[in-house]
Amino acid sequence: MAGDGRGPALAQLRRGVLPYCVLAALAAEQRYGFELVGVLSDTYGLATSEGTIYPLLSRLRRDGLVATTWRESEAGPPRRYYRLTEAGERALAAFRADWRAFRSAVDDLVLAGTREGKDDA
């Protein structure tokens, strides 16, 4: 069906969770911007561009959720690496808790009709 809303719906979901996905990608290790683009692109629905990721990283830095350091690179100019701050770790932990509850509630509502009555058909 044309205009079924799938693309816009996914875009809206993505927009809401992208900052927290970036924080999650930084939880295990420090990364530079282009590396984050690659990590996100390997995850369904999260492919993004440098034009999206760098303004987001700047906002996360201004909000005190990430900090940066510069490192020399063997393959070109120095790179700015991003890491979580304590505030970023707290924000990610809070989002994870909220996400579990929210995801469960949405699954219960949206998938309710798909779980019942399937064996009767």
Beta strands, then each sheet from edge to edge (+ up, - down):
strand 1: 31-32
strand 2: 66-73
strand 3: 76-84
sheet 1: 1+ 3- 2+
end
